[in-house]
Amino acid sequence: MPAIATTYLTFAAAAVAEIAGCFAFWAWLRNGQSVWWLVPGIAALVLFAWLLTLTPSAFAGRAYAAYGGIYIAASLLWLWLAEEQRPDFWDMTGGALAIAAAGLILFAPRAG
């Protein structure tokens, strides 16, 4: 699999893990679910952090910045699938721009 595809898949998996982990806290604190929701939530957040270390960036800040674009798109997908609120034109346009920006940040040719 090409490096670009692997990187995007890693970021997508990290986004799912982060959203799931944060949603576990949301469910506990906002929706009155059991404190036991935190066990898989914390595991998901650990998985998220580990996945970010697998990206090809030499600098954490650049990896985090590029990941942010993928997180935006994944959050819109969560909005649609989990919350049953279909993203509108502006959501989709912003998500597409965020993915393009993530690629630019991570894969742009750099000197040195």
C-alpha positions, -999 to 999 in steps of 0.1 A, spaced: 0 0 0 14 34 -9 27 55 20 1 82 15 -28 57 17 -12 41 48 -8 75 65 -44 85 58 -56 51 71 -35 56 103 -49 90 108 -85 77 102 -80 50 128 -66 75 152 -96 98 146 -120 69 153 -101 60 185 -100 97 197 -137 103 190 -147 70 206 -126 78 237 -140 113 240 -175 101 234 -171 77 264 -164 107 286 -193 126 270 -216 96 277 -205 94 313 -205 131 321 -233 144 299 -256 114 293 -255 99 328 -239 66 317 -219 44 341 -184 54 351 -174 21 335 -177 37 301 -143 53 310 -125 19 308 -129 15 270 -127 53 266 -93 55 282 -81 25 262 -93 42 230 -74 74 239 -42 54 245 -47 37 211 -52 72 195 -19 85 209 0 53 198 -14 55 163 -2 91 159 33 79 166 31 57 135 29 85 110 59 94 88 64 129 102 97 136 119 81 162 141 51 157 164 37 192 158 35 185 121 19 152 126 -7 167 150 -14 195 125 -20 171 96 -41 149 119 -63 178 127 -76 179 91 -85 142 92 -101 147 126 -124 173 111 -135 150 84 -140 121 108 -160 143 132 -184 151 103 -187 115 96 -195 109 133 -221 136 131 -238 118 102 -235 82 113 -237 84 151 -258 115 156 -279 111 125 -273 147 114 -264 149 78 -235 173 71 -245 201 48 -226 216 18 -205 238 40 -196 210 63 -185 188 34 -166 216 17 -147 224 49 -140 187 55 -126 184 19 -104 214 25 -92 200 58 -82 167 42 -63 186 14 -46 208 40 -35 177 60 -19 163 29 -2 195 21 12 198 56 25 162 58 36 155 22 49 188 9 85 187 -4 108 202 22 144 212 20 168 193 41 
